[in-house]
Amino acid sequence: MQRRVQRYGWDLAAPDYERLWQAQLGPAQADMLARVCLRAGERVVDVACGTGLVSFAAADVVGARGRVIGVDISGAMVDAAQRRADALGVGHAAFARMDAEALDLADADFDVALCALGLMYVADPERALRELRRVVRPGGRVGLAVWGERSRCD
């Protein structure tokens, strides 16, 4: 039930998400990105990507030799992100609807996994963390940012 409520809510928020939240989210997202030290050519998965704010920043750093996959529970969010990638010609970024707790991605396929301000909304955060770790290669990096305790994240 929580997944359906989350998906429905984020689908409704998608059209206005960046206009309403980009400025507030920017500092935490930038700090997380700085801490993972992305490099050109790396493969990155951005979990709970929303409309791709972090995904596009990561794509800028990894460049055309790299790859960014943004995933989100909301189809409307990933559709908006994919439309933006297509319009901007960012061919090394792609987006798909996926549950953070059951990523349909290969083991150890990414250099970096990111989850900016989404982990506190998943039904089972520990399972989502295990999934992030599973898809990152040995020696890879995981970057996380959360608002705080889940009980305080409406």
N, C-alpha and C positions, 0 to 999 in steps of 0.2 A: 504494500500500500504506500509506504514512504517513497519508493521509487516512482510510482505513478504520480503522486502529488508533486514531487520534485520536477519530474519531466513536464507535467502540465504547467506548473508555475514558471519554469524557465522558458518554455515555449511562448507563453504569454509575454514574458519580459524581453524577448529577443529584439523586437523592433526598436525599443528605446534604450537598450542596455548600455551601449557605448556612450550615448549622449548623457545619460544619467549617472554613470558609474566610472567612466574612464579616468577622470581626474582624481577621484578618491582612491581608486585601486592602483594607480600608477606608481606611487612610491614603494609600496610593498612588492609589486611585481618587479620593478627595476632592481630592488635590493636582492630579491631571490635570484634573478638572472645574473647579477654581478657575482654572487656567491658561488654559482656553479661553474663559472669561468668557461663558457661555451667557446669552442674553437671552430675555425673553418673546416668544413668537411664532415662534421659530426652528424650522427643520426639522433634525433630528439623526438620524444613523445610528450605531448602536452595534454595531461588528463584533466578533465573538467575545464576544457579550453574556452567555453562560451563562444563568443564571436571572434576569437582568435587574437586578442590583444597581446598575450604572451607569445603565442605561436608566430605571429608576424615579426615580433622583435627577435625571437630566436632565429627565424629564417634569415633575417638580415645578417646576423652574425655568422651562421654556418655557411651561408652563400649557396650558390647553385651546385657546388660539389657535395653539399650536405643534404639532409632530408628532415622535414618536420611533419609529423603526423599529429593533428589535433583531434582529440576525441571528447565527446560530451554526451550526457544522457538525453539532452534536448536536440531533437531533430531540427527545430527552427534555428537554434544557435549554430549548429554545424553547417546548415544550409547557408546562413548568412556569411559565415566565415569562408565557405567554399566559393560563394559568389564573389566575395572580395578578392580572394586569391586569383580567381579567373580574370576578373576585371583588371587587376594589377599585373597580371602575367607572372605571378609567383608560382612557377611550375614545380618547385621543390617543396611546396607545402600542400598538404591534402588534409581533408577533414572527414570524419565518420562518426555516426552515432554509436556509442558504446557505453556500457556500464563500467565504472571504475573498479568494481569488484569482480568483474569477469572480462578482462581485456582479451579480445580476439586478436592477439598479437603473439608472435613467436617468442620463445624464451631467448634471453640474452641478445636481442636484436638491436638494442639501442645503446648509445654511449651515455645518454642523459634522459632521465624521466623528470618531468616537472608537474607540479600540481599547485597552482596559485589560487588560494582562497576558494577551494572546492571540497577539500577533504572533510571539513567539519559538517558537510551536508550529506555525505553518503550514509547509507544505513549501517554498514559495518566497516568503520575506518581501518581496523586491523587487517581485514581481508583486502581492502584497497591497497594498503601499504605493502602487503605480501605480493600483490600483483605488480606494483611499481618495481619492486625489487626483482621479481621474476623476469621482467622484460628488459632489464638493464644488464649489460655484459659484466663479467667480473672486472673489477677496477673502475666501473662506470660510476656515475654520480646521480643522486636523487636530490632535487630541490623542492622544498615545500614552503608554503606560507599559509597561515590560517588566521582568522580573526581572533580566535580564542576558544574558550570552552564552548562545546556544541550547544549547551543549554542557553547560552547567551547570543547565539547566532540565529535570529529569526529568519 
